[in-house]
Amino acid sequence: MPEKSQLDVAADLLALLGDTATEPRPDTQLEALTLAVAADLPVLLWGEPGIGKTAALTQLATTLDLPLTTVIASVHEPSDFSGLPIVGDDPAEQGVPMAPPDWAVRLVRAGRGLLFLDELSTAPPAVQAALLRLVLERRIGALQLPPGVRIVAAANPRSSAADGWELSPPLANRFVHLQWTHDHEVVVRGLGGTWPRATLPRLDPDALPDAVAFARRAVCGLLTGRPKLVHQLPNSEARRGGAWPSPRSWDMALRLIAFATAAGSSRDVLSLLIRGTVGDGPGLELLASLDRMDLPDPEDLLADPAGAVLPERGDLRQAVLDGVVAAVRNRPERARWDSAWALLVRAMETGAPDVVVVPATTLASLRREDWDVPAAIERLAGAVALSRRADRAADRVASRVAALAGKAGR
């Protein structure tokens, strides 16, 4: 047997280095990516060079058994995405068709695939304009990409991109923006030969109608109360190149809430997706309203204060108690007033007593002259007095600190 050449031995060594395995491992950003891919929404991964964006997409395509087509946006001309004009036999009669590039034809023939638009932030404005129709309508020239094709892009921040450009607002608003960061443990274990496995979310078929209804109620409920959030184009150029609210991005957020609900995804995953779609401010407002959608009905609590189950989180418990007091204010009756006091006692006994201070003060102001003071008030009086003493002590400390700061300034 002839001796192997050094290049053959080097090839064997490279094969061993490339022989890695995957394992199921909780990974919030990878789960958010796969959920957005399942929802058939274009995703844009933002991260510093060398952080593993391309490797993540390669592994995702392998795991999902999707052929990967990589297109470096910055090295293409606008006509590569809008189509090249081809003159036929009778252009006056048949027109001039726009011929698509070869990679688009391969995707159509395969019927499925993962289109990876890399280095998007180094694409000049003319190329970004040509990408608009591809990203939104999935059309390249006269060619329509099949439904089985998913689109994911990657970009470096302008500060670390080679000849980088800010994304145009129309193009940015077509993506779900995910900030891609490295996890130390994932990197170390991956270099050791085992990387996390990307899997599509398991959607519960029985939960689909409720998931859609929940998503629509969440988004419509927020926008009904906050109409100015429907469309907010940011003032700065940099923020316009990221996630911001528009009717299009709210529609994407609604779709992602439905998918995350049907998949039973964690709040962290949902937070990444929502904030990556409509921006941090509107996204956090939507997340807060989602928390409050599952809160118990104040009327149910007033009907059975002894069996009431209150949220564990302090802010949600505060919101529930405020809702109960508001319900009594809207329909003040002696029995409802007594039930509200019983609920405040239950809240004090099962959680931090400070959350009952404001509701108790407000509820006391609703008393009518012919209503007897319930015995429950005595049990709450100590907590209210203690909270007020703590507030006064905090005010005194703050005043002293301010005075000391003033002396130091002189």
C-alpha positions as MATLAB code, in Angstrom:
seq = 'MPEKSQLDVAADLLALLGDTATEPRPDTQLEALTLAVAADLPVLLWGEPGIGKTAALTQLATTLDLPLTTVIASVHEPSDFSGLPIVGDDPAEQGVPMAPPDWAVRLVRAGRGLLFLDELSTAPPAVQAALLRLVLERRIGALQLPPGVRIVAAANPRSSAADGWELSPPLANRFVHLQWTHDHEVVVRGLGGTWPRATLPRLDPDALPDAVAFARRAVCGLLTGRPKLVHQLPNSEARRGGAWPSPRSWDMALRLIAFATAAGSSRDVLSLLIRGTVGDGPGLELLASLDRMDLPDPEDLLADPAGAVLPERGDLRQAVLDGVVAAVRNRPERARWDSAWALLVRAMETGAPDVVVVPATTLASLRREDWDVPAAIERLAGAVALSRRADRAADRVASRVAALAGKAGR';
ca = [
       0.000    0.000    0.000;
       1.579    3.311   -1.041;
       2.396    5.762    1.698;
      -0.022    8.658    2.018;
       1.139   12.064    0.963;
       1.346   14.790    3.559;
      -1.690   16.487    2.033;
      -3.673   13.251    2.421;
      -2.611   13.005    6.065;
      -3.571   16.652    6.543;
      -6.975   15.869    5.027;
      -7.441   13.044    7.534;
      -6.599   15.403   10.382;
      -9.046   18.008    9.063;
     -11.743   15.343    8.862;
     -11.165   14.407   12.495;
     -11.337   18.055   13.536;
     -14.594   18.466   11.646;
     -16.143   15.337   13.163;
     -18.357   16.949   15.813;
     -21.608   15.923   17.464;
     -24.697   17.794   18.596;
     -26.786   17.517   21.712;
     -30.111   18.926   22.925;
     -29.276   21.914   25.098;
     -31.365   24.872   26.253;
     -30.335   27.882   24.202;
     -32.621   30.906   24.281;
     -31.316   32.690   21.192;
     -31.180   29.475   19.138;
     -34.765   28.657   20.146;
     -35.855   32.180   19.186;
     -34.187   31.761   15.797;
     -35.829   28.398   15.080;
     -39.234   29.718   16.193;
     -38.991   32.683   13.806;
     -37.875   30.331   11.015;
     -40.864   28.089   11.737;
     -43.126   31.170   11.590;
     -41.723   31.898    8.109;
     -40.465   35.352    9.045;
     -37.178   36.816    7.757;
     -34.615   36.938   10.581;
     -31.584   39.199   10.867;
     -28.802   38.142   13.239;
     -26.754   41.047   14.604;
     -23.373   40.283   16.135;
     -19.699   41.069   16.121;
     -17.446   39.351   13.546;
     -16.359   35.820   14.425;
     -19.087   35.267   17.003;
     -20.595   32.272   15.217;
     -23.536   33.628   13.204;
     -22.586   31.768   10.030;
     -21.782   28.576   11.950;
     -25.184   28.735   13.668;
     -26.964   29.036   10.317;
     -24.958   26.158    8.840;
     -25.815   23.943   11.793;
     -29.469   25.021   11.645;
     -29.723   24.073    7.970;
     -28.099   20.699    8.642;
     -30.363   19.918   11.574;
     -33.517   20.933    9.700;
     -32.349   19.073    6.581;
     -32.643   22.208    4.474;
     -30.195   22.929    1.639;
     -28.248   26.069    2.546;
     -27.736   28.774   -0.060;
     -25.371   31.538    1.032;
     -25.407   34.875   -0.790;
     -22.957   37.620    0.205;
     -25.159   40.650   -0.340;
     -22.322   43.173   -0.473;
     -20.579   41.587   -3.500;
     -23.694   41.581   -5.666;
     -25.229   44.185   -7.933;
     -28.847   45.337   -7.555;
     -29.717   43.471  -10.760;
     -28.656   40.208   -9.097;
     -31.728   40.519   -6.859;
     -34.167   42.385   -9.093;
     -33.365   40.233  -12.127;
     -31.326   40.687  -15.296;
     -33.215   41.892  -18.380;
     -33.185   39.316  -21.175;
     -34.263   40.422  -24.635;
     -36.355   37.804  -26.421;
     -37.384   37.351  -30.038;
     -40.141   39.985  -29.975;
     -39.706   42.370  -27.007;
     -42.405   44.720  -28.328;
     -44.913   41.883  -28.145;
     -43.655   39.777  -25.234;
     -41.823   42.407  -23.210;
     -38.400   41.995  -21.599;
     -38.385   39.368  -18.829;
     -36.147   39.711  -15.785;
     -34.053   36.578  -15.491;
     -33.252   35.406  -11.922;
     -29.742   34.351  -10.787;
     -28.723   30.692  -10.757;
     -28.966   30.318   -6.958;
     -32.616   31.365   -7.047;
     -33.349   28.830   -9.768;
     -31.730   26.091   -7.656;
     -33.924   27.029   -4.687;
     -37.053   26.836   -6.799;
     -36.054   23.451   -8.199;
     -35.382   22.120   -4.701;
     -38.726   23.487   -3.474;
     -37.262   24.161   -0.046;
     -34.126   25.576    1.509;
     -32.520   28.158    3.762;
     -31.447   31.346    1.983;
     -28.675   33.012    3.994;
     -28.003   36.667    3.135;
     -24.642   37.321    4.754;
     -22.860   40.628    5.405;
     -26.084   42.586    4.961;
     -24.766   45.702    6.683;
     -22.009   46.062    4.065;
     -24.511   46.134    1.191;
     -24.790   49.631   -0.321;
     -28.187   51.398   -0.409;
     -28.880   50.405   -4.033;
     -28.477   46.721   -3.187;
     -30.611   47.115   -0.061;
     -33.366   48.621   -2.200;
     -33.190   45.646   -4.557;
     -33.510   43.264   -1.588;
     -36.847   44.734   -0.481;
     -38.954   42.634   -2.828;
     -36.918   39.494   -2.168;
     -37.311   39.732    1.613;
     -40.995   40.679    1.674;
     -42.535   39.087   -1.416;
     -39.966   36.313   -2.027;
     -39.661   37.389   -5.659;
     -36.445   37.635   -7.699;
     -37.133   39.037  -11.131;
     -39.987   36.996  -12.554;
     -39.311   34.090  -10.185;
     -41.351   33.360   -7.051;
     -39.544   31.458   -4.305;
     -41.562   28.485   -3.008;
     -43.125   28.496    0.483;
     -40.553   25.960    1.672;
     -37.739   28.547    1.481;
     -36.827   30.438    4.644;
     -34.746   33.639    4.719;
     -32.150   34.453    7.375;
     -29.599   37.278    7.168;
     -26.592   38.280    9.231;
     -24.970   41.643    9.796;
     -22.235   43.249   11.831;
     -22.812   46.543   13.638;
     -21.679   49.478   11.550;
     -18.805   50.138   13.947;
     -17.291   46.712   13.233;
     -18.401   46.173    9.626;
     -16.024   46.645    6.716;
     -17.285   49.765    4.911;
     -20.565   49.308    6.734;
     -23.872   51.037    6.033;
     -26.902   51.541    8.213;
     -29.840   49.446    7.080;
     -32.547   51.420    5.319;
     -35.779   51.711    7.351;
     -37.922   49.826    4.770;
     -35.510   46.875    4.747;
     -34.973   46.854    8.515;
     -38.725   46.814    9.144;
     -39.060   43.563    7.202;
     -36.869   41.559    9.621;
     -37.035   40.052   13.084;
     -33.831   41.406   14.637;
     -31.979   39.061   17.003;
     -28.843   40.121   18.855;
     -26.446   37.169   18.542;
     -24.016   36.777   21.426;
     -21.708   33.968   22.445;
     -22.241   31.729   25.446;
     -18.974   30.765   27.108;
     -20.118   27.261   28.041;
     -21.549   26.600   24.573;
     -18.318   27.709   22.898;
     -16.095   25.631   25.191;
     -18.238   22.527   24.843;
     -18.508   23.057   21.094;
     -14.749   23.345   20.694;
     -14.606   20.111   22.637;
     -16.671   18.468   19.904;
     -20.330   18.893   20.922;
     -22.521   21.784   19.810;
     -26.169   22.493   20.741;
     -28.749   21.058   18.373;
     -31.275   23.334   16.702;
     -34.751   21.819   16.531;
     -38.013   23.204   15.262;
     -40.524   23.942   18.034;
     -43.158   21.303   18.722;
     -46.493   22.996   18.201;
     -49.501   21.593   20.046;
     -52.228   21.027   17.392;
     -54.972   21.383   19.997;
     -53.620   24.753   21.146;
     -53.562   26.493   17.757;
     -56.992   28.250   17.868;
     -56.442   29.474   21.433;
     -52.900   30.611   20.554;
     -54.198   32.725   17.667;
     -56.981   34.215   19.798;
     -54.520   35.003   22.608;
     -52.062   36.697   20.229;
     -54.759   38.819   18.607;
     -56.205   39.831   21.962;
     -52.760   40.788   23.264;
     -51.687   42.960   20.337;
     -55.096   44.537   19.709;
     -55.589   45.221   23.407;
     -52.303   47.090   23.673;
     -52.765   49.107   20.483;
     -56.327   50.026   21.429;
     -55.054   51.691   24.590;
     -51.811   52.983   23.012;
     -52.693   54.043   19.448;
     -49.456   56.007   19.055;
     -47.524   52.731   19.135;
     -49.047   51.544   15.858;
     -46.384   53.351   13.838;
     -43.308   55.063   15.273;
     -40.426   55.737   12.898;
     -37.344   56.396   15.085;
     -35.605   59.753   14.848;
     -32.010   58.520   14.616;
     -30.575   56.779   11.565;
     -29.075   53.991   13.660;
     -32.386   53.112   15.358;
     -34.209   53.179   12.023;
     -31.919   50.356   10.933;
     -33.200   48.124   13.750;
     -36.548   46.978   15.110;
     -39.323   49.579   15.321;
     -43.136   49.460   15.423;
     -45.247   49.597   12.280;
     -48.392   47.753   11.162;
     -46.090   45.277    9.403;
     -43.926   44.595   12.452;
     -46.979   44.351   14.749;
     -48.343   41.694   12.402;
     -45.042   39.825   12.750;
     -45.192   40.179   16.539;
     -48.729   38.773   16.549;
     -47.574   35.770   14.527;
     -44.629   35.141   16.844;
     -46.829   35.324   19.966;
     -49.137   32.729   18.434;
     -46.232   30.419   17.580;
     -44.558   30.876   20.974;
     -47.859   30.195   22.757;
     -48.566   27.053   20.731;
     -45.002   25.852   21.339;
     -45.021   26.634   25.060;
     -41.872   28.774   24.697;
     -40.377   30.563   27.675;
     -40.846   34.254   28.431;
     -37.150   34.859   27.639;
     -37.598   33.493   24.116;
     -40.774   35.513   23.595;
     -39.026   38.641   24.897;
     -36.200   38.292   22.350;
     -38.681   37.863   19.521;
     -41.079   40.677   20.454;
     -38.359   43.225   21.192;
     -36.600   42.153   17.993;
     -39.752   42.888   16.017;
     -41.228   46.148   17.370;
     -38.295   47.469   19.413;
     -37.429   47.508   23.107;
     -39.906   50.122   24.365;
     -43.078   48.903   22.622;
     -41.929   45.320   23.100;
     -41.629   45.697   26.857;
     -45.083   47.309   26.988;
     -46.514   44.344   25.096;
     -44.769   41.874   27.405;
     -46.176   43.679   30.433;
     -49.687   43.549   28.976;
     -49.225   39.829   28.269;
     -48.454   39.291   31.957;
     -51.660   41.042   32.916;
     -53.831   39.115   30.482;
     -53.689   36.029   32.688;
     -54.540   37.899   35.876;
     -57.723   36.811   37.653;
     -60.915   38.766   37.108;
     -61.528   41.209   40.014;
     -65.188   40.214   40.081;
     -64.270   36.543   40.555;
     -61.986   37.483   43.440;
     -64.653   39.604   45.104;
     -67.156   36.750   44.771;
     -64.857   34.302   46.623;
     -62.104   36.094   48.586;
     -61.402   33.050   50.758;
     -60.520   30.892   47.735;
     -58.642   33.587   45.811;
     -55.298   32.628   44.275;
     -53.112   35.713   43.918;
     -49.995   36.009   41.718;
     -46.631   35.445   43.366;
     -44.856   38.299   41.577;
     -45.167   41.532   43.522;
     -45.960   43.777   40.545;
     -48.681   41.430   39.306;
     -50.149   41.081   42.802;
     -50.193   44.864   43.091;
     -52.004   45.112   39.750;
     -54.626   42.575   40.897;
     -55.312   44.419   44.146;
     -55.517   47.754   42.344;
     -58.026   46.165   39.958;
     -60.126   44.902   42.865;
     -60.242   48.356   44.461;
     -61.126   49.905   41.085;
     -63.990   47.409   40.721;
     -65.345   48.414   44.136;
     -65.054   52.099   43.209;
     -67.039   51.485   40.004;
     -69.805   49.687   41.902;
     -69.577   50.564   45.601;
     -71.587   48.148   47.734;
     -71.124   47.144   51.360;
     -70.636   43.421   50.585;
     -68.077   44.155   47.855;
     -66.227   46.565   50.152;
     -65.996   43.869   52.856;
     -64.816   41.274   50.330;
     -62.051   43.631   49.151;
     -60.788   43.975   52.737;
     -60.756   40.174   53.056;
     -58.657   39.982   49.882;
     -56.164   42.531   51.222;
     -55.775   40.469   54.396;
     -55.182   37.360   52.300;
     -52.577   39.223   50.247;
     -50.787   40.383   53.390;
     -50.737   36.849   54.825;
     -49.431   35.200   51.644;
     -46.906   37.772   50.425;
     -45.062   41.001   51.070;
     -47.281   43.307   53.172;
     -46.129   46.489   51.438;
     -48.222   45.762   48.326;
     -51.437   46.244   50.332;
     -50.602   49.745   51.563;
     -51.847   51.771   48.586;
     -54.919   49.596   47.884;
     -55.856   49.690   51.596;
     -55.578   53.478   51.720;
     -57.698   53.854   48.603;
     -60.251   51.301   49.784;
     -60.631   53.092   53.123;
     -61.503   56.322   51.297;
     -64.441   54.554   49.624;
     -66.285   53.870   52.917;
     -69.832   55.171   53.255;
     -71.067   56.583   56.579;
     -73.474   53.707   57.199;
     -70.832   51.020   56.587;
     -69.330   49.465   59.707;
     -65.565   49.167   59.843;
     -64.673   45.481   59.255;
     -62.487   43.662   61.755;
     -60.044   42.929   58.927;
     -58.867   46.542   59.026;
     -57.223   45.970   62.406;
     -55.067   43.210   60.906;
     -53.949   45.546   58.143;
     -53.350   48.584   60.318;
     -49.976   47.343   61.545;
     -48.655   46.705   58.048;
     -49.833   50.090   56.798;
     -48.347   51.938   59.775;
     -45.049   50.058   59.447;
     -44.834   50.874   55.728;
     -45.535   54.536   56.370;
     -42.859   54.684   59.079;
     -40.416   53.083   56.650;
     -41.314   55.655   53.982;
     -40.803   58.530   56.423;
     -37.471   57.053   57.505;
     -36.390   56.751   53.871;
     -37.384   60.382   53.281;
     -35.320   61.476   56.280;
     -32.287   59.520   55.040;
     -32.667   61.016   51.566;
     -32.869   64.523   53.022;
     -29.720   63.977   55.063;
     -27.839   62.620   52.043;
     -28.931   65.617   49.971;
     -27.807   67.980   52.738;
     -24.413   66.296   52.984;
     -24.047   66.436   49.217;
     -24.803   70.177   49.317;
     -22.156   70.779   51.981;
     -19.617   68.785   50.003;
     -20.373   70.890   46.929;
     -19.592   74.077   48.874;
];
